[in-house]
């Protein structure tokens, strides 16, 4: 049930999808892996929407080079753990919710424990090694995963429902080469992060059509957004017959 203060805060969205859907948001537990360019807008808007428990996982600290795009961090946060900096802002933004900050780098050994009990996982990371780990953990736990990635003016997003849709490794079976620090303009993770937050809200409330079996592509230079159809691959090494054993 919503508290006495919450109906006023969420009046505009309750008018859109109803109080029962708002209560589903209030009872949801969302894990956001990454508190940087993507994770900041995702976390900010899920907190504003009233997601009951927002869990942030990141093992990095704020650096000056982050500040063009990681909008929950400022100059005074340089050197702080990103999860602590972000959590402080989220708690101030919405004291009605619970924000859990976990300072940890996700790997094959700890991923399952870090996302355990979540209703939804948001991939706000910046490398495919961790993305593939989250994809497999989501498949094992049968928890939906919302993927996002950015580079320069370009970005992508998709929503993965284990057992029903293409997984990340169906869509991108071979990771693109990594070339050190990724160039990016701050608006790109802002746009893709908001797409991810929107997908999370739709999934939790049961509203609208999800980005399932579709890969959204944002071209910021041309200001175009398109979706490409994707299919589950029967021989996928993560969700299909070619599945390798889990570590």
BAPA-772114 format. One record per residue (C-alpha): residue number from 1; residue in one letter; chain; x, y negated, z. Coordinates in steps of 0.25 Angstrom, whole numbers. Layout:
<recs>
REC  num  residu  chaine     xx     yy     zz
REC  NUM       A       A      X      Y      Z
...
</recs>
This chain:
<recs>
REC  num  residu  chaine     xx     yy     zz
REC    1       X       A      0      0      0
REC    2       X       A      4    -14     -3
REC    3       X       A      8    -23      9
REC    4       X       A     -1    -36     12
REC    5       X       A      9    -45      5
REC    6       X       A     12    -36     -8
REC    7       X       A     -1    -39    -16
REC    8       X       A      2    -53    -17
REC    9       X       A     16    -51    -21
REC   10       X       A     12    -41    -32
REC   11       X       A     -2    -47    -36
REC   12       X       A      2    -50    -51
REC   13       X       A      6    -36    -53
REC   14       X       A     -5    -29    -45
REC   15       X       A    -14    -37    -54
REC   16       X       A     -7    -30    -66
REC   17       X       A     -7    -15    -61
REC   18       X       A    -14    -14    -48
REC   19       X       A    -11    -13    -33
REC   20       X       A    -10      3    -34
REC   21       X       A      2      1    -44
REC   22       X       A      8    -10    -35
REC   23       X       A      7      0    -23
REC   24       X       A     15     10    -32
REC   25       X       A     26      0    -34
REC   26       X       A     26     -2    -19
REC   27       X       A     28     13    -16
REC   28       X       A     38     15    -28
REC   29       X       A     53     18    -25
REC   30       X       A     62     13    -37
REC   31       X       A     77     15    -37
REC   32       X       A     85      5    -46
REC   33       X       A     99     10    -49
REC   34       X       A    107     -2    -52
REC   35       X       A    106    -16    -46
REC   36       X       A    112    -24    -57
REC   37       X       A    107    -30    -70
REC   38       X       A     95    -20    -72
REC   39       X       A     93    -17    -57
REC   40       X       A     91    -31    -53
REC   41       X       A     79    -34    -61
REC   42       X       A     73    -20    -60
REC   43       X       A     74    -21    -44
REC   44       X       A     69    -36    -44
REC   45       X       A     57    -33    -52
REC   46       X       A     53    -20    -45
REC   47       X       A     55    -27    -32
REC   48       X       A     46    -38    -36
REC   49       X       A     36    -28    -41
REC   50       X       A     35    -22    -28
REC   51       X       A     42     -8    -29
REC   52       X       A     42     -3    -15
REC   53       X       A     56      2    -15
REC   54       X       A     67     -3    -24
REC   55       X       A     80      5    -22
REC   56       X       A     93     -1    -28
REC   57       X       A    105      8    -31
REC   58       X       A    118      2    -36
REC   59       X       A    133      3    -32
REC   60       X       A    138    -10    -37
REC   61       X       A    141    -24    -31
REC   62       X       A    137    -37    -37
REC   63       X       A    147    -43    -46
REC   64       X       A    147    -57    -52
REC   65       X       A    146    -51    -66
REC   66       X       A    133    -45    -62
REC   67       X       A    126    -58    -60
REC   68       X       A    122    -61    -74
REC   69       X       A    112    -50    -74
REC   70       X       A    110    -44    -60
REC   71       X       A    100    -54    -55
REC   72       X       A     98    -49    -41
REC   73       X       A    113    -53    -38
REC   74       X       A    119    -66    -36
REC   75       X       A    133    -72    -33
REC   76       X       A    131    -70    -18
REC   77       X       A    129    -55    -21
REC   78       X       A    143    -53    -28
REC   79       X       A    149    -41    -21
REC   80       X       A    136    -36    -14
REC   81       X       A    130    -22    -18
REC   82       X       A    120    -25    -29
REC   83       X       A    110    -16    -22
REC   84       X       A    111    -25     -9
REC   85       X       A    111    -38    -17
REC   86       X       A     99    -34    -25
REC   87       X       A     91    -28    -14
REC   88       X       A     92    -41     -6
REC   89       X       A     86    -48    -17
REC   90       X       A     75    -38    -19
REC   91       X       A     71    -38     -4
REC   92       X       A     70    -53     -5
REC   93       X       A     61    -52    -17
REC   94       X       A     52    -42    -12
REC   95       X       A     52    -39      3
REC   96       X       A     40    -29      2
REC   97       X       A     49    -19     -5
REC   98       X       A     60    -10     -1
REC   99       X       A     74    -11     -7
REC  100       X       A     84     -1     -5
REC  101       X       A     99     -4     -9
REC  102       X       A    108      8    -12
REC  103       X       A    123      4    -15
REC  104       X       A    127     16    -23
REC  105       X       A    132     20    -37
REC  106       X       A    123     30    -43
REC  107       X       A    130     43    -48
REC  108       X       A    126     58    -50
REC  109       X       A    128     61    -36
REC  110       X       A    119     51    -29
REC  111       X       A    109     47    -39
REC  112       X       A     98     56    -35
REC  113       X       A     99     52    -21
REC  114       X       A     99     37    -24
REC  115       X       A     86     38    -32
REC  116       X       A     80     48    -24
REC  117       X       A     65     45    -20
REC  118       X       A     63     35    -31
REC  119       X       A     51     34    -39
REC  120       X       A     58     27    -50
REC  121       X       A     73     25    -54
REC  122       X       A     78     13    -62
REC  123       X       A     91     14    -70
REC  124       X       A     97      0    -68
REC  125       X       A    111      5    -70
REC  126       X       A    122      1    -80
REC  127       X       A    128     14    -84
REC  128       X       A    124     27    -90
REC  129       X       A    130     36    -81
REC  130       X       A    121     31    -70
REC  131       X       A    109     30    -79
REC  132       X       A    111     45    -83
REC  133       X       A    112     49    -68
REC  134       X       A     99     41    -65
REC  135       X       A     92     48    -77
REC  136       X       A     95     62    -72
REC  137       X       A     92     58    -58
REC  138       X       A     78     53    -62
REC  139       X       A     76     65    -71
REC  140       X       A     79     74    -59
REC  141       X       A     70     67    -49
REC  142       X       A     59     64    -60
REC  143       X       A     60     50    -57
REC  144       X       A     58     39    -68
REC  145       X       A     70     31    -72
REC  146       X       A     69     18    -78
REC  147       X       A     82     15    -87
REC  148       X       A     88      2    -91
REC  149       X       A    101     -2    -97
REC  150       X       A    107    -15   -103
REC  151       X       A    118    -20   -111
REC  152       X       A    120    -34   -116
REC  153       X       A    107    -39   -121
REC  154       X       A    101    -25   -123
REC  155       X       A     94    -16   -113
REC  156       X       A     86     -3   -113
REC  157       X       A     76      3   -103
REC  158       X       A     67     16   -102
REC  159       X       A     59     23    -92
REC  160       X       A     62     38    -90
REC  161       X       A     52     48    -84
REC  162       X       A     58     61    -81
REC  163       X       A     52     73    -88
REC  164       X       A     43     64    -97
REC  165       X       A     53     54   -104
REC  166       X       A     66     53   -111
REC  167       X       A     77     52   -100
REC  168       X       A     89     42   -101
REC  169       X       A     98     53   -107
REC  170       X       A     87     57   -117
REC  171       X       A     88     42   -122
REC  172       X       A    103     39   -120
REC  173       X       A    110     53   -120
REC  174       X       A    124     47   -121
REC  175       X       A    128     35   -113
REC  176       X       A    132     23   -121
REC  177       X       A    147     19   -119
REC  178       X       A    150     10   -107
REC  179       X       A    159     -2   -109
REC  180       X       A    162     -8    -96
REC  181       X       A    154    -20    -91
REC  182       X       A    141    -20    -99
REC  183       X       A    138    -34   -106
REC  184       X       A    124    -39   -102
REC  185       X       A    116    -51   -102
REC  186       X       A    108    -53    -89
REC  187       X       A     94    -53    -96
REC  188       X       A     96    -39   -102
REC  189       X       A     96    -31    -88
REC  190       X       A     85    -41    -84
REC  191       X       A     76    -37    -95
REC  192       X       A     79    -22    -94
REC  193       X       A     78    -22    -79
REC  194       X       A     64    -28    -80
REC  195       X       A     60    -18    -90
REC  196       X       A     64     -7    -80
REC  197       X       A     57    -14    -69
REC  198       X       A     45    -14    -77
REC  199       X       A     46      0    -81
REC  200       X       A     47      3    -66
REC  201       X       A     35     -5    -62
REC  202       X       A     27      2    -73
REC  203       X       A     31     16    -69
REC  204       X       A     27     14    -54
REC  205       X       A     14      7    -57
REC  206       X       A     10     16    -69
REC  207       X       A      8      4    -78
REC  208       X       A     11      3    -93
REC  209       X       A     20     11   -102
REC  210       X       A     34     15    -97
REC  211       X       A     47     15   -106
REC  212       X       A     46     30   -106
REC  213       X       A     52     37   -119
REC  214       X       A     56     23   -123
REC  215       X       A     69     15   -123
REC  216       X       A     67      0   -122
REC  217       X       A     78     -8   -129
REC  218       X       A     80    -23   -126
REC  219       X       A     88    -31   -136
REC  220       X       A     90    -44   -129
REC  221       X       A     97    -51   -141
REC  222       X       A     85    -49   -150
REC  223       X       A     75    -50   -138
REC  224       X       A     69    -37   -142
REC  225       X       A     64    -25   -134
REC  226       X       A     61    -12   -141
REC  227       X       A     58      3   -136
REC  228       X       A     63     15   -142
REC  229       X       A     56     29   -141
REC  230       X       A     65     39   -134
REC  231       X       A     62     54   -132
REC  232       X       A     66     64   -121
REC  233       X       A     77     73   -127
REC  234       X       A     75     88   -125
REC  235       X       A     90     90   -124
REC  236       X       A     93     79   -115
REC  237       X       A    104     82   -105
REC  238       X       A     96     75    -94
REC  239       X       A     82     79    -95
REC  240       X       A     81     89   -106
REC  241       X       A     86    103   -109
REC  242       X       A    101     98   -110
REC  243       X       A    100     93    -96
REC  244       X       A    113     95    -88
REC  245       X       A    114     99    -74
REC  246       X       A    112     88    -64
REC  247       X       A    124     85    -55
</recs>
